[in-house]
Amino acid sequence: MKKIIVLKYQILSFIIVFIVTSCGPKVIYSHKVNIPLKWKYNEEICFEYQISNRSSPYDLRLCLVHTAEYDYENMYVNVTTIFPTGKKTTNPVSLQLANSDGTWQGNCSGDLCTVEIEMSTKAFFENIGKYTLCFTQYSRKDSLEGLVSMELKVVESLK
């Protein structure tokens, strides 16, 4: 009798784990880069990911971790995309880290704040292959302090 009860709990646990892991969007790429104490103007942070399906839409999410002592409400970056064809585009982007009243966006715990920024939603990729996304800081200062890490996630969009 005891073995039957244990077996039922094991099956129930398996079903719950299966349901939880099968729901939600599929992450096709996730990589985190730690940022040095000072992120200098000419230093690139790059991510390389593969796209294998042109017919599915994708979301690109950037997760930034910074200290509560970061001096600005946003961060200007140049974002360079290198396509599988070799074509390159660069665009300046402002990443909003705080609200206009000065409160940090995202979640803060202790001295660290984490904010997830939607870089692109329901985007379709023209080509199959390797894409590279590079970030360089584009502020008025030569070095930025208070940034801890940057993570890029490429996720299949929910239809």
Summary of the structure (lengths in Angstrom):
residues: 159
radius of gyration: 19.9
end to end distance: 45.5
largest distance: 71.5
contacts: 403
relative contact order: 0.33
helix: 13%
strand: 54%
